[in-house]
Amino acid sequence: MKSFIEQSLSRVESLKIEGRQPVVVFDLDATLFDNAPRNRQILLEYAEKNKDDDLLRILLRAQHTRWPYSITEVLTWLGYHGAEHIDSIQKFWFERFFTNTYQQYDIASPRAVRMVKQYYDAGCTVVYMSGRDAPGMLHGCVQSLFQNGFPIGLPRTQLTLKPAFEMSDADFKSESITFIDTLGEVILSIDNETHNCNIFKSAWGDADIVWMDTHTSPNSPPLNDGILSVSCFTEWL
């Protein structure tokens, strides 16, 4: 029996034979990338700058990957008890997380590069669609993709980011669908947000829409019927 990837790549081959262009769409944070190391680096800098020995000790013994969604959840998960410092930490984190500089600390999810390359080498157009904003994060995003080995800056690759920080992730991705449809036929989309997956399933009903079960924003809706789920790419490759 063929694996999911084998079946998907067989569809790519069939579309190419028919003269149609297959498109695959990937989210970045908590999908192709684990940004826990970015969070960790920012918190380490805070702890060192503010001589917060409790936070520093916790960070040095904590795992470096697969952290919760928000920085407040992260601090609770780490077992940090300095409640009086939470606002200060959040401000310090917010001023750094959504910038070009700190994206260099993100790491590719296990086997993510291999999977994306398989689709690219098979002839797909690869779209990276992220809720990161272009004004504040484009340079660092390109650099991170390139340094981690993802195909970028090549024919049949497209990086699509929000035009403004304030725009909601869901609104941005909804508006991007029309543009992506001009690139060819979407056969696969993977995202860690259930709301986005539901939007994509409505738009690309014949595609494989996959929810990456890493972490998702609070109060996310349930998945609609027909959406697959996977917790890591090693389940496929």
Secondary structure, 3 states (H helix, E strand, C coil): CCCHHHHHHHHHHHHHHCCCCEEEEECCECCCEECHHHHHHHHHHHHHHCCCHHHHHHHHHCCCCCCCCCHHHHHHHHCCCCHHHHHHHHHHHHHHHCCCHHHHHCEECCCHHHHHHHHHHCCCEEEEEEEEEHHHHHHHHHHHHHHHCCCCCCCCEEEEEECCCCCCHHHHHHHHHHHHHCCCEEEEEEECCHHHHHHHHHHCCCCEEEEECCCCCCCCCCCCCCCEEECCHHHCC
